[in-house]
């Protein structure tokens, strides 16, 4: 497989060389895109985390309740 290329690279330096400022600018652009994406996804992740926690707690309650019923002893007292 050959590396993915989108054509010749041109920087802002002499003879089209890539300078440190070009790299910083591109990184800032990428970071902005990532920040936008995470800002739109955060509420959904929060809802999913809360829903998952409620589900785990409810499941633990139901399993513990069933086990408590199954192993509990009934004592019947009769007066003579």
N, CA, C and O atoms as a printed pandas DataFrame, in Angstrom:
     atom_number atom_name residue_name chain_id  residue_number  x_coord  y_coord  z_coord
0              1         N          UNK        A               1    0.839   -1.182    0.000
1              2        CA          UNK        A               1    0.000    0.000    0.000
2              3         C          UNK        A               1    0.878    1.237    0.000
3              4         O          UNK        A               1    1.891    1.289    0.697
4              5         N          UNK        A               2    0.493    2.216   -0.771
5              6        CA          UNK        A               2    1.251    3.454   -0.813
6              7         C          UNK        A               2    0.630    4.465    0.137
7              8         O          UNK        A               2   -0.573    4.416    0.393
8              9         N          UNK        A               3    1.432    5.376    0.660
9             10        CA          UNK        A               3    0.879    6.387    1.569
10            11         C          UNK        A               3   -0.130    7.266    0.838
11            12         O          UNK        A               3   -0.010    7.513   -0.362
12            13         N          UNK        A               4   -1.096    7.718    1.569
13            14        CA          UNK        A               4   -2.149    8.561    1.006
14            15         C          UNK        A               4   -1.606    9.973    0.800
15            16         O          UNK        A               4   -1.132   10.603    1.746
16            17         N          UNK        A               5   -1.674   10.465   -0.426
17            18        CA          UNK        A               5   -1.200   11.818   -0.688
18            19         C          UNK        A               5   -2.288   12.598   -1.401
19            20         O          UNK        A               5   -3.018   12.054   -2.229
20            21         N          UNK        A               6   -2.387   13.856   -1.077
21            22        CA          UNK        A               6   -3.399   14.705   -1.688
22            23         C          UNK        A               6   -2.772   15.726   -2.629
23            24         O          UNK        A               6   -3.376   16.758   -2.920
24            25         N          UNK        A               7   -1.589   15.446   -3.096
25            26        CA          UNK        A               7   -0.908   16.369   -3.991
26            27         C          UNK        A               7    0.306   16.964   -3.318
27            28         O          UNK        A               7    0.641   16.602   -2.191
28            29         N          UNK        A               8    0.966   17.878   -4.007
29            30        CA          UNK        A               8    2.158   18.489   -3.417
30            31         C          UNK        A               8    1.804   19.375   -2.224
31            32         O          UNK        A               8    0.768   20.040   -2.194
32            33         N          UNK        A               9    2.682   19.357   -1.270
33            34        CA          UNK        A               9    2.472   20.142   -0.056
34            35         C          UNK        A               9    3.194   21.471   -0.217
35            36         O          UNK        A               9    4.353   21.513   -0.628
36            37         N          UNK        A              10    2.498   22.557    0.111
37            38        CA          UNK        A              10    3.097   23.881    0.015
38            39         C          UNK        A              10    2.961   24.576    1.362
39            40         O          UNK        A              10    1.864   24.697    1.906
40            41         N          UNK        A              11    4.067   25.020    1.877
41            42        CA          UNK        A              11    4.060   25.755    3.121
42            43         C          UNK        A              11    4.247   27.235    2.871
43            44         O          UNK        A              11    4.289   27.684    1.726
44            45         N          UNK        A              12    4.358   27.978    3.936
45            46        CA          UNK        A              12    4.494   29.430    3.819
46            47         C          UNK        A              12    5.946   29.887    3.796
47            48         O          UNK        A              12    6.224   31.078    3.662
48            49         N          UNK        A              13    6.872   28.941    3.927
49            50        CA          UNK        A              13    8.289   29.296    3.956
50            51         C          UNK        A              13    8.859   29.463    2.564
51            52         O          UNK        A              13    8.152   29.323    1.566
52            53         N          UNK        A              14   10.153   29.764    2.508
53            54        CA          UNK        A              14   10.807   29.923    1.206
54            55         C          UNK        A              14   10.777   28.610    0.422
55            56         O          UNK        A              14   10.960   27.538    0.999
56            57         N          UNK        A              15   10.552   28.689   -0.858
57            58        CA          UNK        A              15   10.459   27.535   -1.750
58            59         C          UNK        A              15    9.328   26.591   -1.345
59            60         O          UNK        A              15    9.397   25.398   -1.638
60            61         N          UNK        A              16    8.304   27.092   -0.687
61            62        CA          UNK        A              16    7.150   26.276   -0.314
62            63         C          UNK        A              16    7.411   25.328    0.842
63            64         O          UNK        A              16    6.676   24.358    1.028
64            65         N          UNK        A              17    8.440   25.597    1.614
65            66        CA          UNK        A              17    8.748   24.716    2.753
66            67         C          UNK        A              17    7.724   24.901    3.867
67            68         O          UNK        A              17    7.143   25.973    4.037
68            69         N          UNK        A              18    7.528   23.850    4.598
69            70        CA          UNK        A              18    6.585   23.894    5.718
70            71         C          UNK        A              18    7.312   24.428    6.939
71            72         O          UNK        A              18    8.361   23.910    7.323
72            73         N          UNK        A              19    6.761   25.447    7.538
73            74        CA          UNK        A              19    7.349   26.073    8.722
74            75         C          UNK        A              19    6.584   25.622    9.969
75            76         O          UNK        A              19    5.506   25.036    9.867
76            77         N          UNK        A              20    7.144   25.896   11.126
77            78        CA          UNK        A              20    6.518   25.527   12.400
78            79         C          UNK        A              20    5.161   26.214   12.553
79            80         O          UNK        A              20    4.239   25.642   13.133
80            81         N          UNK        A              21    5.036   27.429   12.040
81            82        CA          UNK        A              21    3.763   28.145   12.105
82            83         C          UNK        A              21    2.678   27.432   11.308
83            84         O          UNK        A              21    1.513   27.432   11.706
84            85         N          UNK        A              22    3.058   26.818   10.175
85            86        CA          UNK        A              22    2.101   26.053    9.373
86            87         C          UNK        A              22    1.584   24.846   10.161
87            88         O          UNK        A              22    0.394   24.534   10.133
88            89         N          UNK        A              23    2.487   24.187   10.852
89            90        CA          UNK        A              23    2.107   23.012   11.648
90            91         C          UNK        A              23    1.191   23.430   12.793
91            92         O          UNK        A              23    0.178   22.782   13.057
92            93         N          UNK        A              24    1.550   24.509   13.466
93            94        CA          UNK        A              24    0.713   24.980   14.576
94            95         C          UNK        A              24   -0.678   25.387   14.095
95            96         O          UNK        A              24   -1.676   25.121   14.764
96            97         N          UNK        A              25   -0.736   26.032   12.937
97            98        CA          UNK        A              25   -2.017   26.447   12.377
98            99         C          UNK        A              25   -2.898   25.236   12.051
99           100         O          UNK        A              25   -4.098   25.233   12.327
100          101         N          UNK        A              26   -2.285   24.218   11.463
101          102        CA          UNK        A              26   -3.045   23.008   11.111
102          103         C          UNK        A              26   -3.517   22.280   12.374
103          104         O          UNK        A              26   -4.650   21.803   12.424
104          105         N          UNK        A              27   -2.665   22.194   13.381
105          106        CA          UNK        A              27   -3.060   21.553   14.636
106          107         C          UNK        A              27   -4.200   22.313   15.311
107          108         O          UNK        A              27   -5.115   21.698   15.860
108          109         N          UNK        A              28   -4.150   23.636   15.272
109          110        CA          UNK        A              28   -5.236   24.432   15.850
110          111         C          UNK        A              28   -6.537   24.194   15.092
111          112         O          UNK        A              28   -7.606   24.135   15.698
112          113         N          UNK        A              29   -6.452   24.059   13.777
113          114        CA          UNK        A              29   -7.638   23.779   12.960
114          115         C          UNK        A              29   -8.226   22.414   13.310
115          116         O          UNK        A              29   -9.440   22.273   13.457
116          117         N          UNK        A              30   -7.363   21.416   13.441
117          118        CA          UNK        A              30   -7.839   20.077   13.802
118          119         C          UNK        A              30   -8.437   20.061   15.201
119          120         O          UNK        A              30   -9.458   19.417   15.443
120          121         N          UNK        A              31   -7.800   20.770   16.112
121          122        CA          UNK        A              31   -8.314   20.807   17.481
122          123         C          UNK        A              31   -9.691   21.464   17.531
123          124         O          UNK        A              31  -10.558   21.034   18.292
124          125         N          UNK        A              32   -9.893   22.489   16.736
125          126        CA          UNK        A              32  -11.194   23.140   16.676
126          127         C          UNK        A              32  -12.274   22.187   16.194
127          128         O          UNK        A              32  -13.388   22.198   16.716
128          129         N          UNK        A              33  -11.952   21.353   15.191
129          130        CA          UNK        A              33  -12.918   20.376   14.697
130          131         C          UNK        A              33  -13.246   19.339   15.764
131          132         O          UNK        A              33  -14.403   18.952   15.929
132          133         N          UNK        A              34  -12.225   18.893   16.484
133          134        CA          UNK        A              34  -12.435   17.900   17.539
134          135         C          UNK        A              34  -13.264   18.488   18.668
135          136         O          UNK        A              34  -14.155   17.821   19.194
136          137         N          UNK        A              35  -12.983   19.727   19.045
137          138        CA          UNK        A              35  -13.746   20.377   20.107
138          139         C          UNK        A              35  -15.212   20.518   19.730
139          140         O          UNK        A              35  -16.090   20.315   20.568
140          141         N          UNK        A              36  -15.486   20.866   18.470
141          142        CA          UNK        A              36  -16.876   20.983   18.012
142          143         C          UNK        A              36  -17.583   19.638   18.103
143          144         O          UNK        A              36  -18.736   19.570   18.528
144          145         N          UNK        A              37  -16.903   18.577   17.709
145          146        CA          UNK        A              37  -17.497   17.243   17.730
146          147         C          UNK        A              37  -17.779   16.793   19.162
147          148         O          UNK        A              37  -18.853   16.262   19.444
148          149         N          UNK        A              38  -16.829   17.001   20.058
149          150        CA          UNK        A              38  -17.034   16.565   21.435
150          151         C          UNK        A              38  -18.128   17.374   22.123
151          152         O          UNK        A              38  -18.855   16.841   22.961
152          153         N          UNK        A              39  -18.254   18.646   21.780
153          154        CA          UNK        A              39  -19.309   19.464   22.376
154          155         C          UNK        A              39  -20.692   18.975   21.970
155          156         O          UNK        A              39  -21.634   19.071   22.756
156          157         N          UNK        A              40  -20.827   18.454   20.761
157          158        CA          UNK        A              40  -22.137   17.958   20.333
158          159         C          UNK        A              40  -22.431   16.578   20.882
159          160         O          UNK        A              40  -23.599   16.200   20.968
160          161         N          UNK        A              41  -21.415   15.805   21.259
161          162        CA          UNK        A              41  -21.605   14.425   21.717
162          163         C          UNK        A              41  -21.737   14.336   23.239
163          164         O          UNK        A              41  -22.316   13.371   23.737
164          165         N          UNK        A              42  -21.225   15.299   23.983
165          166        CA          UNK        A              42  -21.211   15.240   25.445
166          167         C          UNK        A              42  -22.578   14.985   26.065
167          168         O          UNK        A              42  -22.671   14.132   26.948
168          169         N          UNK        A              43  -23.644   15.670   25.662
169          170        CA          UNK        A              43  -24.937   15.413   26.304
170          171         C          UNK        A              43  -25.404   13.962   26.121
171          172         O          UNK        A              43  -25.958   13.366   27.046
172          173         N          UNK        A              44  -25.184   13.406   24.945
173          174        CA          UNK        A              44  -25.604   12.028   24.702
174          175         C          UNK        A              44  -24.815   11.050   25.554
175          176         O          UNK        A              44  -25.377   10.074   26.053
176          177         N          UNK        A              45  -23.535   11.291   25.728
177          178        CA          UNK        A              45  -22.729   10.418   26.571
178          179         C          UNK        A              45  -23.164   10.521   28.027
179          180         O          UNK        A              45  -23.162    9.522   28.746
180          181         N          UNK        A              46  -23.533   11.710   28.465
181          182        CA          UNK        A              46  -24.000   11.883   29.838
182          183         C          UNK        A              46  -25.295   11.110   30.062
183          184         O          UNK        A              46  -25.440   10.414   31.067
184          185         N          UNK        A              47  -26.236   11.232   29.126
185          186        CA          UNK        A              47  -27.498   10.501   29.244
186          187         C          UNK        A              47  -27.267    8.994   29.226
187          188         O          UNK        A              47  -27.907    8.259   29.979
188          189         N          UNK        A              48  -26.369    8.536   28.383
189          190        CA          UNK        A              48  -26.073    7.103   28.302
190          191         C          UNK        A              48  -25.443    6.608   29.603
191          192         O          UNK        A              48  -25.765    5.514   30.065
192          193         N          UNK        A              49  -24.555    7.394   30.193
193          194        CA          UNK        A              49  -23.900    6.996   31.446
194          195         C          UNK        A              49  -24.912    6.926   32.585
195          196         O          UNK        A              49  -24.887    5.980   33.373
196          197         N          UNK        A              50  -25.797    7.910   32.683
197          198        CA          UNK        A              50  -26.814    7.908   33.736
198          199         C          UNK        A              50  -27.775    6.737   33.541
199          200         O          UNK        A              50  -28.129    6.051   34.500
200          201         N          UNK        A              51  -28.189    6.515   32.307
201          202        CA          UNK        A              51  -29.085    5.390   32.015
202          203         C          UNK        A              51  -28.433    4.059   32.339
203          204         O          UNK        A              51  -29.083    3.168   32.886
204          205         N          UNK        A              52  -27.162    3.914   32.011
205          206        CA          UNK        A              52  -26.441    2.679   32.334
206          207         C          UNK        A              52  -26.325    2.460   33.829
207          208         O          UNK        A              52  -26.467    1.333   34.304
208          209         N          UNK        A              53  -26.067    3.524   34.578
209          210        CA          UNK        A              53  -25.965    3.399   36.038
210          211         C          UNK        A              53  -27.303    2.994   36.647
211          212         O          UNK        A              53  -27.346    2.143   37.536
212          213         N          UNK        A              54  -28.392    3.593   36.179
213          214        CA          UNK        A              54  -29.722    3.233   36.680
214          215         C          UNK        A              54  -30.021    1.776   36.354
215          216         O          UNK        A              54  -30.572    1.055   37.186
216          217         N          UNK        A              55  -29.666    1.342   35.161
217          218        CA          UNK        A              55  -29.911   -0.051   34.762
218          219         C          UNK        A              55  -29.133   -1.018   35.635
219          220         O          UNK        A              55  -29.677   -2.039   36.055
220          221         N          UNK        A              56  -27.881   -0.723   35.914
221          222        CA          UNK        A              56  -27.059   -1.596   36.763
222          223         C          UNK        A              56  -27.620   -1.657   38.176
223          224         O          UNK        A              56  -27.677   -2.734   38.770
224          225         N          UNK        A              57  -28.034   -0.522   38.721
225          226        CA          UNK        A              57  -28.597   -0.506   40.083
226          227         C          UNK        A              57  -29.902   -1.291   40.132
227          228         O          UNK        A              57  -30.119   -2.060   41.068
228          229         N          UNK        A              58  -30.778   -1.111   39.139
229          230        CA          UNK        A              58  -32.044   -1.840   39.105
230          231         C          UNK        A              58  -31.806   -3.343   38.970
231          232         O          UNK        A              58  -32.477   -4.141   39.625
232          233         N          UNK        A              59  -30.857   -3.727   38.127
233          234        CA          UNK        A              59  -30.548   -5.141   37.948
234          235         C          UNK        A              59  -30.003   -5.748   39.239
235          236         O          UNK        A              59  -30.383   -6.861   39.601
236          237         N          UNK        A              60  -29.125   -5.042   39.934
237          238        CA          UNK        A              60  -28.578   -5.533   41.203
238          239         C          UNK        A              60  -29.686   -5.671   42.241
239          240         O          UNK        A              60  -29.694   -6.633   43.010
240          241         N          UNK        A              61  -30.613   -4.729   42.274
241          242        CA          UNK        A              61  -31.728   -4.805   43.214
242          243         C          UNK        A              61  -32.594   -6.032   42.946
243          244         O          UNK        A              61  -32.939   -6.773   43.866
244          245         N          UNK        A              62  -32.940   -6.236   41.671
245          246        CA          UNK        A              62  -33.811   -7.365   41.330
246          247         C          UNK        A              62  -33.136   -8.715   41.573
247          248         O          UNK        A              62  -33.781   -9.650   42.050
248          249         N          UNK        A              63  -31.863   -8.825   41.256
249          250        CA          UNK        A              63  -31.147  -10.082   41.502
250          251         C          UNK        A              63  -31.045  -10.338   43.001
251          252         O          UNK        A              63  -31.239  -11.470   43.443
252          253         N          UNK        A              64  -30.749   -9.322   43.781
253          254        CA          UNK        A              64  -30.661   -9.490   45.229
254          255         C          UNK        A              64  -32.008   -9.817   45.846
255          256         O          UNK        A              64  -32.083  -10.605   46.788
256          257         N          UNK        A              65  -33.061   -9.228   45.332
257          258        CA          UNK        A              65  -34.400   -9.503   45.841
258          259         C          UNK        A              65  -34.794  -10.949   45.568
259          260         O          UNK        A              65  -35.348  -11.624   46.436
260          261         N          UNK        A              66  -34.510  -11.415   44.372
261          262        CA          UNK        A              66  -34.843  -12.797   44.012
262          263         C          UNK        A              66  -34.052  -13.774   44.876
263          264         O          UNK        A              66  -34.601  -14.766   45.356
264          265         N          UNK        A              67  -32.788  -13.502   45.070
265          266        CA          UNK        A              67  -31.966  -14.394   45.880
266          267         C          UNK        A              67  -32.447  -14.397   47.334
267          268         O          UNK        A              67  -32.434  -15.436   47.994
268          269         N          UNK        A              68  -32.866  -13.243   47.822
269          270        CA          UNK        A              68  -33.368  -13.168   49.190
270          271         C          UNK        A              68  -34.651  -13.968   49.373
271          272         O          UNK        A              68  -34.851  -14.595   50.413
272          273         N          UNK        A              69  -35.511  -13.950   48.379
273          274        CA          UNK        A              69  -36.740  -14.748   48.450
274          275         C          UNK        A              69  -36.429  -16.232   48.404
275          276         O          UNK        A              69  -37.043  -17.021   49.123
276          277         N          UNK        A              70  -35.495  -16.610   47.577
277          278        CA          UNK        A              70  -35.195  -18.023   47.364
278          279         C          UNK        A              70  -34.555  -18.647   48.598
279          280         O          UNK        A              70  -34.814  -19.816   48.886
280          281         N          UNK        A              71  -33.739  -17.919   49.329
281          282        CA          UNK        A              71  -33.011  -18.510   50.450
282          283         C          UNK        A              71  -33.630  -18.183   51.806
283          284         O          UNK        A              71  -33.109  -18.614   52.834
284          285         N          UNK        A              72  -34.728  -17.432   51.830
285          286        CA          UNK        A              72  -35.304  -17.088   53.126
286          287         C          UNK        A              72  -36.071  -18.289   53.700
287          288         O          UNK        A              72  -36.646  -19.093   52.966
288          289         N          UNK        A              73  -36.058  -18.380   55.000
289          290        CA          UNK        A              73  -36.710  -19.480   55.696
290          291         C          UNK        A              73  -38.026  -18.998   56.274
291          292         O          UNK        A              73  -38.098  -17.928   56.880
292          293         N          UNK        A              74  -39.064  -19.796   56.082
293          294        CA          UNK        A              74  -40.373  -19.491   56.653
294          295         C          UNK        A              74  -40.563  -20.360   57.877
295          296         O          UNK        A              74  -40.437  -21.583   57.816
296          297         N          UNK        A              75  -40.862  -19.726   58.967
297          298        CA          UNK        A              75  -41.102  -20.443   60.206
298          299         C          UNK        A              75  -42.572  -20.263   60.559
299          300         O          UNK        A              75  -43.077  -19.145   60.653
300          301         N          UNK        A              76  -43.241  -21.389   60.752
301          302        CA          UNK        A              76  -44.653  -21.330   61.082
302          303         C          UNK        A              76  -44.810  -21.723   62.556
303          304         O          UNK        A              76  -44.340  -22.772   62.995
304          305         N          UNK        A              77  -45.473  -20.862   63.286
305          306        CA          UNK        A              77  -45.675  -21.133   64.714
306          307         C          UNK        A              77  -47.159  -21.423   64.930
307          308         O          UNK        A              77  -48.028  -20.646   64.533
308          309         N          UNK        A              78  -47.424  -22.565   65.572
309          310        CA          UNK        A              78  -48.807  -22.943   65.878
310          311         C          UNK        A              78  -48.965  -23.077   67.380
311          312         O          UNK        A              78  -48.102  -23.613   68.074
312          313         N          UNK        A              79  -50.073  -22.582   67.853
313          314        CA          UNK        A              79  -50.368  -22.743   69.278
314          315         C          UNK        A              79  -51.229  -23.987   69.451
315          316         O          UNK        A              79  -52.118  -24.274   68.649
316          317         N          UNK        A              80  -50.950  -24.674   70.467
317          318        CA          UNK        A              80  -51.706  -25.878   70.723
318          319         C          UNK        A              80  -52.775  -25.649   71.743
319          320         O          UNK        A              80  -53.515  -26.573   72.081
